[in-house]
Amino acid sequence: MTWIKVGVIIPSSNTTVEREFNRAIKEPEVTIHSSRITLREVTLKGLEEMERETERAAMELSTINPDIIAYACTTGSLFKGPNHHVEIKGRIEQLTKVKAVATAGAVIDALKKLNANKVLVVTPYIDELNNKEREFLEAHGFKVVNIRGLGIVDNTVIGSLDPRTAYESALNAYNQFGSDFDALFISCTNWRTFEVIGAIERRIGKPVISSNTATLWSVLKELDIRVKLNYDLGMLFSDIQ
């Protein structure tokens, strides 16, 4: 059976990407190998400092000969503008000669795949990051009908949130703002969502993606492989299972 090695660059305080990705795929054998870049607080300043370590982390991962490298941070791949994710992807690929994806770009591709024009967004972030995320999505042609954050700066707190928090945040946003949107996006690679994506979709009758479902889907799409999953990750994965 084919063995697929996925390198992931993650914020040092992220405790969710490895946990979710390692548990998600039943077949074929996909292993996750991470390199961490220092992030203490989820703020613009913190993200700017973190990004300086990208090349070091990419070079570390290149030594395992990965099939692909994912830059698994949402706001970290969009805060500099609409082409930030393209720049990061290019830097990784130029240095390592390995195919790469970045979370913000994966989100854009996932929303387009679902034919979503109007998007409802929930995040754990503070307003300065929510504003950057709104600007990024709207620069790519999406209408953000509303974006709501939990106001959390400490990334270890985000990582410790129960998936039920994502479920309740999504339903609260839906109940407050109604059904006039095409897809719901739960942002942040450190926010656990894999256990609840399918349940949210069933409750609201709309496609639901998260930063991690979009990133994992993008990885699998780039590798052109079909998988068996241990979770219901929603409509986004309908064509690769």
ZADO-1210 file (C-alpha; in nm, 4 decimals, padded with zeros to 6 digits):
<atoms>
<atom x="00.0000" y="00.0000" z="00.0000" code="MET" pos="1"/>
<atom x="00.1222" y="00.3508" z="-00.0811" code="THR" pos="2"/>
<atom x="00.2757" y="00.5457" z="00.2058" code="TRP" pos="3"/>
<atom x="00.2112" y="00.9201" z="00.1855" code="ILE" pos="4"/>
<atom x="00.4183" y="01.1609" z="00.3950" code="LYS" pos="5"/>
<atom x="00.2595" y="01.4997" z="00.4624" code="VAL" pos="6"/>
<atom x="00.4763" y="01.7715" z="00.6110" code="GLY" pos="7"/>
<atom x="00.2956" y="02.0416" z="00.8047" code="VAL" pos="8"/>
<atom x="00.4298" y="02.3747" z="00.9233" code="ILE" pos="9"/>
<atom x="00.2289" y="02.4761" z="01.2279" code="ILE" pos="10"/>
<atom x="00.2376" y="02.7481" z="01.4918" code="PRO" pos="11"/>
<atom x="00.4341" y="02.6197" z="01.7896" code="SER" pos="12"/>
<atom x="00.1322" y="02.6591" z="02.0185" code="SER" pos="13"/>
<atom x="-00.0992" y="02.4627" z="01.7860" code="ASN" pos="14"/>
<atom x="-00.2133" y="02.1343" z="01.9399" code="THR" pos="15"/>
<atom x="-00.4929" y="02.0510" z="01.6950" code="THR" pos="16"/>
<atom x="-00.3567" y="02.0003" z="01.3418" code="VAL" pos="17"/>
<atom x="-00.1540" y="01.6894" z="01.4239" code="GLU" pos="18"/>
<atom x="-00.4322" y="01.5487" z="01.6404" code="ARG" pos="19"/>
<atom x="-00.7013" y="01.5915" z="01.3747" code="GLU" pos="20"/>
<atom x="-00.4966" y="01.4996" z="01.0680" code="PHE" pos="21"/>
<atom x="-00.3467" y="01.1879" z="01.2259" code="ASN" pos="22"/>
<atom x="-00.6912" y="01.0574" z="01.3227" code="ARG" pos="23"/>
<atom x="-00.8792" y="01.1525" z="01.0086" code="ALA" pos="24"/>
<atom x="-00.7676" y="00.9070" z="00.7422" code="ILE" pos="25"/>
<atom x="-00.8410" y="00.5363" z="00.7653" code="LYS" pos="26"/>
<atom x="-00.6913" y="00.4408" z="00.4276" code="GLU" pos="27"/>
<atom x="-00.4400" y="00.4729" z="00.2614" code="PRO" pos="28"/>
<atom x="-00.1489" y="00.5179" z="00.5009" code="GLU" pos="29"/>
<atom x="-00.0917" y="00.8891" z="00.5467" code="VAL" pos="30"/>
<atom x="00.1532" y="01.0088" z="00.8098" code="THR" pos="31"/>
<atom x="00.1852" y="01.3646" z="00.9380" code="ILE" pos="32"/>
<atom x="00.5260" y="01.5149" z="01.0091" code="HIS" pos="33"/>
<atom x="00.5382" y="01.8615" z="01.1632" code="SER" pos="34"/>
<atom x="00.7799" y="02.1463" z="01.2083" code="SER" pos="35"/>
<atom x="00.6843" y="02.4252" z="01.4453" code="ARG" pos="36"/>
<atom x="00.7226" y="02.8014" z="01.4080" code="ILE" pos="37"/>
<atom x="00.7054" y="03.0119" z="01.7220" code="THR" pos="38"/>
<atom x="00.3700" y="03.1703" z="01.8046" code="LEU" pos="39"/>
<atom x="00.2919" y="03.2926" z="02.1539" code="ARG" pos="40"/>
<atom x="-00.0148" y="03.5116" z="02.0951" code="GLU" pos="41"/>
<atom x="-00.2649" y="03.5142" z="01.8092" code="VAL" pos="42"/>
<atom x="-00.2177" y="03.8792" z="01.7127" code="THR" pos="43"/>
<atom x="-00.0829" y="04.0539" z="01.4041" code="LEU" pos="44"/>
<atom x="00.2494" y="04.1114" z="01.5786" code="LYS" pos="45"/>
<atom x="00.2687" y="03.7480" z="01.6814" code="GLY" pos="46"/>
<atom x="00.1942" y="03.6274" z="01.3278" code="LEU" pos="47"/>
<atom x="00.4545" y="03.8606" z="01.1773" code="GLU" pos="48"/>
<atom x="00.7209" y="03.7260" z="01.4114" code="GLU" pos="49"/>
<atom x="00.6158" y="03.3663" z="01.3469" code="MET" pos="50"/>
<atom x="00.6416" y="03.3929" z="00.9691" code="GLU" pos="51"/>
<atom x="01.0136" y="03.4657" z="00.9861" code="ARG" pos="52"/>
<atom x="01.0720" y="03.0994" z="01.0709" code="GLU" pos="53"/>
<atom x="00.8959" y="02.9638" z="00.7608" code="THR" pos="54"/>
<atom x="01.2084" y="02.8801" z="00.5592" code="GLU" pos="55"/>
<atom x="01.3759" y="02.7076" z="00.8520" code="ARG" pos="56"/>
<atom x="01.0693" y="02.4895" z="00.9104" code="ALA" pos="57"/>
<atom x="01.0301" y="02.4101" z="00.5413" code="ALA" pos="58"/>
<atom x="01.3930" y="02.3075" z="00.5101" code="MET" pos="59"/>
<atom x="01.3597" y="02.0793" z="00.8123" code="GLU" pos="60"/>
<atom x="01.0591" y="01.9064" z="00.6558" code="LEU" pos="61"/>
<atom x="01.2338" y="01.8678" z="00.3218" code="SER" pos="62"/>
<atom x="01.4790" y="01.6251" z="00.4824" code="THR" pos="63"/>
<atom x="01.2044" y="01.3596" z="00.5143" code="ILE" pos="64"/>
<atom x="01.1268" y="01.3787" z="00.1405" code="ASN" pos="65"/>
<atom x="00.7590" y="01.4619" z="00.1967" code="PRO" pos="66"/>
<atom x="00.5002" y="01.4266" z="-00.0776" code="ASP" pos="67"/>
<atom x="00.3629" y="01.7696" z="00.0075" code="ILE" pos="68"/>
<atom x="00.4048" y="02.0470" z="00.2670" code="ILE" pos="69"/>
<atom x="00.1102" y="02.2336" z="00.4173" code="ALA" pos="70"/>
<atom x="00.1476" y="02.5729" z="00.5838" code="TYR" pos="71"/>
<atom x="-00.1290" y="02.5136" z="00.8356" code="ALA" pos="72"/>
<atom x="-00.2215" y="02.8545" z="00.9708" code="CYS" pos="73"/>
<atom x="-00.5210" y="03.0563" z="00.8545" code="THR" pos="74"/>
<atom x="-00.4543" y="03.4155" z="00.9547" code="THR" pos="75"/>
<atom x="-00.0818" y="03.3486" z="00.9239" code="GLY" pos="76"/>
<atom x="-00.1304" y="03.2973" z="00.5499" code="SER" pos="77"/>
<atom x="-00.3629" y="03.5916" z="00.4838" code="LEU" pos="78"/>
<atom x="-00.2759" y="03.8864" z="00.7076" code="PHE" pos="79"/>
<atom x="-00.0520" y="04.0516" z="00.4457" code="LYS" pos="80"/>
<atom x="-00.3232" y="04.0659" z="00.1818" code="GLY" pos="81"/>
<atom x="-00.5039" y="03.8658" z="-00.0865" code="PRO" pos="82"/>
<atom x="-00.1885" y="03.7052" z="-00.2313" code="ASN" pos="83"/>
<atom x="-00.0179" y="03.6258" z="00.0979" code="HIS" pos="84"/>
<atom x="-00.0954" y="03.2535" z="00.0726" code="HIS" pos="85"/>
<atom x="00.0499" y="03.2443" z="-00.2794" code="VAL" pos="86"/>
<atom x="00.3708" y="03.4073" z="-00.1558" code="GLU" pos="87"/>
<atom x="00.4113" y="03.1571" z="00.1291" code="ILE" pos="88"/>
<atom x="00.3403" y="02.8628" z="-00.0999" code="LYS" pos="89"/>
<atom x="00.5958" y="02.9927" z="-00.3474" code="GLY" pos="90"/>
<atom x="00.8624" y="03.0423" z="-00.0837" code="ARG" pos="91"/>
<atom x="00.8224" y="02.6858" z="00.0414" code="ILE" pos="92"/>
<atom x="00.8209" y="02.5338" z="-00.3056" code="GLU" pos="93"/>
<atom x="01.1210" y="02.7331" z="-00.4264" code="GLN" pos="94"/>
<atom x="01.3282" y="02.6330" z="-00.1245" code="LEU" pos="95"/>
<atom x="01.2292" y="02.2658" z="-00.0978" code="THR" pos="96"/>
<atom x="01.1221" y="02.1715" z="-00.4531" code="LYS" pos="97"/>
<atom x="00.8203" y="02.0083" z="-00.2858" code="VAL" pos="98"/>
<atom x="00.4567" y="02.0854" z="-00.3696" code="LYS" pos="99"/>
<atom x="00.2944" y="02.3065" z="-00.1040" code="ALA" pos="100"/>
<atom x="-00.0423" y="02.4415" z="00.0064" code="VAL" pos="101"/>
<atom x="-00.1320" y="02.7175" z="00.2521" code="ALA" pos="102"/>
<atom x="-00.4490" y="02.7216" z="00.4594" code="THR" pos="103"/>
<atom x="-00.5880" y="03.0547" z="00.3394" code="ALA" pos="104"/>
<atom x="-00.5597" y="02.9440" z="-00.0228" code="GLY" pos="105"/>
<atom x="-00.7147" y="02.6080" z="00.0642" code="ALA" pos="106"/>
<atom x="-01.0144" y="02.7892" z="00.2154" code="VAL" pos="107"/>
<atom x="-01.0624" y="02.9932" z="-00.1026" code="ILE" pos="108"/>
<atom x="-01.0454" y="02.6799" z="-00.3177" code="ASP" pos="109"/>
<atom x="-01.2849" y="02.4920" z="-00.0890" code="ALA" pos="110"/>
<atom x="-01.5448" y="02.7693" z="-00.0945" code="LEU" pos="111"/>
<atom x="-01.5220" y="02.7874" z="-00.4735" code="LYS" pos="112"/>
<atom x="-01.5598" y="02.4109" z="-00.4998" code="LYS" pos="113"/>
<atom x="-01.8817" y="02.4400" z="-00.2973" code="LEU" pos="114"/>
<atom x="-02.0063" y="02.7251" z="-00.5205" code="ASN" pos="115"/>
<atom x="-02.0293" y="02.9537" z="-00.2186" code="ALA" pos="116"/>
<atom x="-02.0654" y="03.3260" z="-00.2781" code="ASN" pos="117"/>
<atom x="-02.2003" y="03.4406" z="00.0593" code="LYS" pos="118"/>
<atom x="-02.0130" y="03.3095" z="00.3635" code="VAL" pos="119"/>
<atom x="-02.0902" y="03.3139" z="00.7352" code="LEU" pos="120"/>
<atom x="-01.7687" y="03.2999" z="00.9409" code="VAL" pos="121"/>
<atom x="-01.7017" y="03.2085" z="01.3026" code="VAL" pos="122"/>
<atom x="-01.3571" y="03.2354" z="01.4598" code="THR" pos="123"/>
<atom x="-01.1845" y="03.2289" z="01.7972" code="PRO" pos="124"/>
<atom x="-00.9978" y="03.5504" z="01.7069" code="TYR" pos="125"/>
<atom x="-00.9842" y="03.9108" z="01.8207" code="ILE" pos="126"/>
<atom x="-01.1266" y="04.1838" z="01.5998" code="ASP" pos="127"/>
<atom x="-00.7987" y="04.2862" z="01.4331" code="GLU" pos="128"/>
<atom x="-00.7674" y="03.9366" z="01.2852" code="LEU" pos="129"/>
<atom x="-01.1372" y="03.9080" z="01.2021" code="ASN" pos="130"/>
<atom x="-01.1034" y="04.2298" z="01.0031" code="ASN" pos="131"/>
<atom x="-00.8059" y="04.0910" z="00.8111" code="LYS" pos="132"/>
<atom x="-00.9979" y="03.7721" z="00.7386" code="GLU" pos="133"/>
<atom x="-01.3011" y="03.9617" z="00.6129" code="ARG" pos="134"/>
<atom x="-01.0796" y="04.1738" z="00.3874" code="GLU" pos="135"/>
<atom x="-00.9079" y="03.8644" z="00.2508" code="PHE" pos="136"/>
<atom x="-01.2289" y="03.6775" z="00.1721" code="LEU" pos="137"/>
<atom x="-01.3920" y="03.9809" z="00.0162" code="GLU" pos="138"/>
<atom x="-01.0819" y="04.0475" z="-00.1955" code="ALA" pos="139"/>
<atom x="-01.1380" y="03.7018" z="-00.3417" code="HIS" pos="140"/>
<atom x="-01.4966" y="03.7813" z="-00.4358" code="GLY" pos="141"/>
<atom x="-01.6890" y="03.6392" z="-00.1415" code="PHE" pos="142"/>
<atom x="-01.9494" y="03.8329" z="00.0533" code="LYS" pos="143"/>
<atom x="-01.8951" y="03.7862" z="00.4265" code="VAL" pos="144"/>
<atom x="-02.2465" y="03.8138" z="00.5658" code="VAL" pos="145"/>
<atom x="-02.1078" y="03.8187" z="00.9187" code="ASN" pos="146"/>
<atom x="-01.7905" y="03.7253" z="01.1053" code="ILE" pos="147"/>
<atom x="-01.7939" y="03.6551" z="01.4769" code="ARG" pos="148"/>
<atom x="-01.4986" y="03.5837" z="01.7038" code="GLY" pos="149"/>
<atom x="-01.4492" y="03.4616" z="02.0585" code="LEU" pos="150"/>
<atom x="-01.1804" y="03.7222" z="02.1317" code="GLY" pos="151"/>
<atom x="-00.9110" y="03.4748" z="02.2353" code="ILE" pos="152"/>
<atom x="-00.5427" y="03.5726" z="02.2097" code="VAL" pos="153"/>
<atom x="-00.3795" y="03.2767" z="02.3880" code="ASP" pos="154"/>
<atom x="-00.3432" y="03.0011" z="02.1262" code="ASN" pos="155"/>
<atom x="-00.3169" y="02.7286" z="02.3888" code="THR" pos="156"/>
<atom x="-00.6644" y="02.8297" z="02.5071" code="VAL" pos="157"/>
<atom x="-00.7974" y="02.7943" z="02.1524" code="ILE" pos="158"/>
<atom x="-00.6413" y="02.4492" z="02.1273" code="GLY" pos="159"/>
<atom x="-00.8044" y="02.3390" z="02.4513" code="SER" pos="160"/>
<atom x="-01.1571" y="02.4269" z="02.3363" code="LEU" pos="161"/>
<atom x="-01.3909" y="02.1314" z="02.3137" code="ASP" pos="162"/>
<atom x="-01.5291" y="02.0692" z="01.9617" code="PRO" pos="163"/>
<atom x="-01.8691" y="02.1413" z="02.1118" code="ARG" pos="164"/>
<atom x="-01.7630" y="02.5073" z="02.1286" code="THR" pos="165"/>
<atom x="-01.7232" y="02.5158" z="01.7515" code="ALA" pos="166"/>
<atom x="-02.0602" y="02.3444" z="01.7130" code="TYR" pos="167"/>
<atom x="-02.2366" y="02.5914" z="01.9418" code="GLU" pos="168"/>
<atom x="-02.0618" y="02.8937" z="01.7886" code="SER" pos="169"/>
<atom x="-02.1693" y="02.7851" z="01.4411" code="ALA" pos="170"/>
<atom x="-02.5306" y="02.7261" z="01.5448" code="LEU" pos="171"/>
<atom x="-02.5469" y="03.0527" z="01.7387" code="ASN" pos="172"/>
<atom x="-02.4271" y="03.2421" z="01.4322" code="ALA" pos="173"/>
<atom x="-02.6796" y="03.0605" z="01.2146" code="TYR" pos="174"/>
<atom x="-02.9644" y="03.1285" z="01.4589" code="ASN" pos="175"/>
<atom x="-02.8757" y="03.4985" z="01.4792" code="GLN" pos="176"/>
<atom x="-02.8132" y="03.5699" z="01.1131" code="PHE" pos="177"/>
<atom x="-03.0485" y="03.3301" z="00.9393" code="GLY" pos="178"/>
<atom x="-02.9969" y="03.1190" z="00.6309" code="SER" pos="179"/>
<atom x="-02.9039" y="03.3854" z="00.3742" code="ASP" pos="180"/>
<atom x="-02.5573" y="03.2447" z="00.3062" code="PHE" pos="181"/>
<atom x="-02.4089" y="02.9633" z="00.0980" code="ASP" pos="182"/>
<atom x="-02.1506" y="02.8125" z="00.3326" code="ALA" pos="183"/>
<atom x="-02.0321" y="02.8411" z="00.6911" code="LEU" pos="184"/>
<atom x="-01.6602" y="02.8686" z="00.7614" code="PHE" pos="185"/>
<atom x="-01.5079" y="02.7881" z="01.1017" code="ILE" pos="186"/>
<atom x="-01.1668" y="02.9548" z="01.0986" code="SER" pos="187"/>
<atom x="-00.8439" y="02.8612" z="01.2816" code="CYS" pos="188"/>
<atom x="-00.6303" y="02.5500" z="01.2446" code="THR" pos="189"/>
<atom x="-00.6081" y="02.5231" z="01.6240" code="ASN" pos="190"/>
<atom x="-00.9870" y="02.5009" z="01.6726" code="TRP" pos="191"/>
<atom x="-01.1055" y="02.1394" z="01.6874" code="ARG" pos="192"/>
<atom x="-01.3851" y="02.0775" z="01.4368" code="THR" pos="193"/>
<atom x="-01.3511" y="01.7310" z="01.2808" code="PHE" pos="194"/>
<atom x="-01.5925" y="01.5694" z="01.5270" code="GLU" pos="195"/>
<atom x="-01.8707" y="01.8211" z="01.4566" code="VAL" pos="196"/>
<atom x="-01.8552" y="01.9285" z="01.0900" code="ILE" pos="197"/>
<atom x="-02.1060" y="01.6677" z="00.9742" code="GLY" pos="198"/>
<atom x="-02.3431" y="01.7393" z="01.2625" code="ALA" pos="199"/>
<atom x="-02.3423" y="02.1134" z="01.1889" code="ILE" pos="200"/>
<atom x="-02.4166" y="02.0501" z="00.8214" code="GLU" pos="201"/>
<atom x="-02.7110" y="01.8306" z="00.9131" code="ARG" pos="202"/>
<atom x="-02.8491" y="02.0945" z="01.1482" code="ARG" pos="203"/>
<atom x="-02.8242" y="02.3920" z="00.9137" code="ILE" pos="204"/>
<atom x="-02.8562" y="02.2241" z="00.5750" code="GLY" pos="205"/>
<atom x="-02.5567" y="02.4142" z="00.4355" code="LYS" pos="206"/>
<atom x="-02.1965" y="02.3205" z="00.3527" code="PRO" pos="207"/>
<atom x="-01.9571" y="02.3704" z="00.6433" code="VAL" pos="208"/>
<atom x="-01.5800" y="02.3920" z="00.6195" code="ILE" pos="209"/>
<atom x="-01.3125" y="02.4592" z="00.8758" code="SER" pos="210"/>
<atom x="-00.9532" y="02.5664" z="00.8340" code="SER" pos="211"/>
<atom x="-00.8422" y="02.2089" z="00.8924" code="ASN" pos="212"/>
<atom x="-01.0964" y="02.0403" z="00.6658" code="THR" pos="213"/>
<atom x="-01.0033" y="02.2826" z="00.3877" code="ALA" pos="214"/>
<atom x="-00.6300" y="02.2256" z="00.4402" code="THR" pos="215"/>
<atom x="-00.6582" y="01.8473" z="00.4507" code="LEU" pos="216"/>
<atom x="-00.8882" y="01.8472" z="00.1456" code="TRP" pos="217"/>
<atom x="-00.6405" y="02.0647" z="-00.0432" code="SER" pos="218"/>
<atom x="-00.3544" y="01.8288" z="00.0432" code="VAL" pos="219"/>
<atom x="-00.5491" y="01.5257" z="-00.0822" code="LEU" pos="220"/>
<atom x="-00.6647" y="01.7074" z="-00.3938" code="LYS" pos="221"/>
<atom x="-00.3090" y="01.8134" z="-00.4806" code="GLU" pos="222"/>
<atom x="-00.1896" y="01.4549" z="-00.4312" code="LEU" pos="223"/>
<atom x="-00.4853" y="01.3251" z="-00.6362" code="ASP" pos="224"/>
<atom x="-00.5744" y="01.0471" z="-00.3932" code="ILE" pos="225"/>
<atom x="-00.9024" y="00.9089" z="-00.2670" code="ARG" pos="226"/>
<atom x="-00.9342" y="00.8198" z="00.1011" code="VAL" pos="227"/>
<atom x="-01.1492" y="00.6484" z="00.3597" code="LYS" pos="228"/>
<atom x="-01.2155" y="00.8777" z="00.6548" code="LEU" pos="229"/>
<atom x="-01.2788" y="00.8189" z="01.0228" code="ASN" pos="230"/>
<atom x="-01.4969" y="01.1324" z="01.0448" code="TYR" pos="231"/>
<atom x="-01.7834" y="01.2859" z="00.8537" code="ASP" pos="232"/>
<atom x="-01.6022" y="01.5889" z="00.7194" code="LEU" pos="233"/>
<atom x="-01.8968" y="01.7129" z="00.5203" code="GLY" pos="234"/>
<atom x="-01.9861" y="01.7918" z="00.1603" code="MET" pos="235"/>
<atom x="-01.6386" y="01.9173" z="00.0758" code="LEU" pos="236"/>
<atom x="-01.5031" y="01.5617" z="00.0774" code="PHE" pos="237"/>
<atom x="-01.7785" y="01.4095" z="-00.1372" code="SER" pos="238"/>
<atom x="-01.5559" y="01.3602" z="-00.4404" code="ASP" pos="239"/>
<atom x="-01.2425" y="01.2195" z="-00.2759" code="ILE" pos="240"/>
<atom x="-01.3862" y="00.9393" z="-00.0638" code="GLN" pos="241"/>
</atoms>
